[in-house]
Amino acid sequence: MDTIRFARNTALLSICAGLLGACAHFQPERVGQTAGKEYTVTVKNTLARLQLSRTLFVVSSKSGTTAEVTALYKFFRAQVDAGKPPKPGQSFAAITDPGSPLEKLAGEAGFRPT
């Protein structure tokens, strides 16, 4: 599929298992691992390392209502929108339960299908 070719980087916006709070994991560079656990990258550091026009943001929330994940989405969406891309929603994809508010947002905002 050529619709995903633009993505050079992937940023996962999610609640991190075992941590109190939200995080953004950044690939393809390794964030770092100790005993199999990735370090959490701050939003500021993640933003500094990304080429927004070449990044796919994966918004992940099982319930689709997680406040921290929603806040991360709104922050990164504003950053993407500031670059004035023709289809800003295409910089995002959602992983969530069927019928969740996040699934509805993904449809309304033009996220990539998953």
DASUL-V907445 format. One record per run of one state. SS is the DSSP state (alpha for helix, beta for strand, coil for the rest). FROM is the first residue (numbers start at 1). TO is the last residue. If there is no record, write none. Layout:
BEGIN
ss=SS from=FROM to=TO
ss=SS from=FROM to=TO
END
This chain:
BEGIN
ss=coil from=1 to=1
ss=alpha from=2 to=4
ss=coil from=5 to=8
ss=beta from=9 to=15
ss=coil from=16 to=21
ss=beta from=22 to=27
ss=coil from=28 to=32
ss=beta from=33 to=34
ss=coil from=35 to=36
ss=beta from=37 to=38
ss=coil from=39 to=40
ss=beta from=41 to=41
ss=coil from=42 to=42
ss=alpha from=43 to=49
ss=coil from=50 to=51
ss=alpha from=52 to=54
ss=beta from=55 to=60
ss=coil from=61 to=66
ss=alpha from=67 to=82
ss=coil from=83 to=87
ss=alpha from=88 to=91
ss=beta from=92 to=95
ss=coil from=96 to=100
ss=alpha from=101 to=109
ss=coil from=110 to=111
ss=beta from=112 to=112
ss=coil from=113 to=114
END
